């Protein structure tokens, strides 16, 4: 066998994209994909939301010239208003923002910037979390530590484990937090729990990176889904010695602009501290990585958020998506409880695109082999892949594999 160039080994295939390729190659007529984080309508088809469709009509004569390195100023201001709400006007002097290549690009630029200038000893990521969080920070060269996030026993946030782990962090260490609709669990802290996390972050002087990928998509409430971010800005940054926080903002899910790669990154520091140097460094990183962010998707977001009627339609579109997901969760819960006799309330109580089902890796493998149903090995299900045509089949299949081996910590049997 020939030697590998520079001794490089073949990198592992991305799990999600590898499974999606396997699904595409499977000719089975009843195959079901519950993998991808992309909204589907009741027929299982991609949905261009009405507000975006109207915005595209208005942009028929759009420009194709380069944006500036920092991106569209109008888009940046509108994205700040969206995530920070009433706080945005008071953050003008202590915020540095740039447009990015979606949320992934925002997270990567934040990691590159902090690795170079804050030099944290460790970055703390939730266990479990979006798989790219760990990859991005490893690429930046910062040691990654995991903190407990999900309790299998309670099917909720493991707050004691989370606080105990973060209490071991040192000043200027980085903490990754998801703003809402946690991926992969669908479980978010309550406001009381968020307050306790914020108190610890302030006391320990930890730098938070908020990953906001589902604002408005999670519950249909744009302001409610941003509550944690705004609470941290108001309460954590009140102390002038705190290092600040980043918000990595994606518009893929809440606008259905997956392939347009629309995102923003906001650095917020305590009042009285200039961010001009930080903004210039963020732009330098962006220049070296991709030079200019994409224009078309940002123009769509600008058009929707900048027009009162389109913005109202967009909020109605968010309600359509979040309501359908909630209904499908409720229906799946009832179907699963009927076929298994077990408590599946956690499926309905979770929010957003994903459900942490509790299925084991072996059960997920059996679903794929015996029923051509595809999930991630962790048991994470994309609820968007369910509809009236396949939900009974999926519930029956899960029931069959659960009957053979059960669910860990599945709770009590229902009287049905």
Secondary structure as GFF3:
##gff-version 3
##sequence-region A 1 416
A	DSSP	three_ten_helix	5	7	.	.	.	ID=ss1
A	DSSP	alpha_helix	15	25	.	.	.	ID=ss2
A	DSSP	beta_strand	32	33	.	.	.	ID=ss3
A	DSSP	alpha_helix	50	58	.	.	.	ID=ss4
A	DSSP	alpha_helix	73	84	.	.	.	ID=ss5
A	DSSP	three_ten_helix	85	91	.	.	.	ID=ss6
A	DSSP	beta_strand	95	101	.	.	.	ID=ss7
A	DSSP	alpha_helix	102	117	.	.	.	ID=ss8
A	DSSP	beta_strand	123	127	.	.	.	ID=ss9
A	DSSP	alpha_helix	131	140	.	.	.	ID=ss10
A	DSSP	beta_strand	144	148	.	.	.	ID=ss11
A	DSSP	beta_strand	150	151	.	.	.	ID=ss12
A	DSSP	beta_strand	156	157	.	.	.	ID=ss13
A	DSSP	alpha_helix	159	166	.	.	.	ID=ss14
A	DSSP	beta_strand	174	178	.	.	.	ID=ss15
A	DSSP	alpha_helix	191	204	.	.	.	ID=ss16
A	DSSP	beta_strand	207	212	.	.	.	ID=ss17
A	DSSP	three_ten_helix	224	226	.	.	.	ID=ss18
A	DSSP	alpha_helix	227	235	.	.	.	ID=ss19
A	DSSP	beta_strand	245	250	.	.	.	ID=ss20
A	DSSP	alpha_helix	252	255	.	.	.	ID=ss21
A	DSSP	three_ten_helix	258	260	.	.	.	ID=ss22
A	DSSP	beta_strand	262	268	.	.	.	ID=ss23
A	DSSP	alpha_helix	276	289	.	.	.	ID=ss24
A	DSSP	alpha_helix	296	305	.	.	.	ID=ss25
A	DSSP	alpha_helix	308	340	.	.	.	ID=ss26
A	DSSP	alpha_helix	345	349	.	.	.	ID=ss27
A	DSSP	beta_strand	354	356	.	.	.	ID=ss28
A	DSSP	alpha_helix	361	371	.	.	.	ID=ss29
A	DSSP	beta_strand	373	374	.	.	.	ID=ss30
A	DSSP	beta_strand	380	382	.	.	.	ID=ss31
A	DSSP	three_ten_helix	383	385	.	.	.	ID=ss32
A	DSSP	alpha_helix	391	405	.	.	.	ID=ss33
###
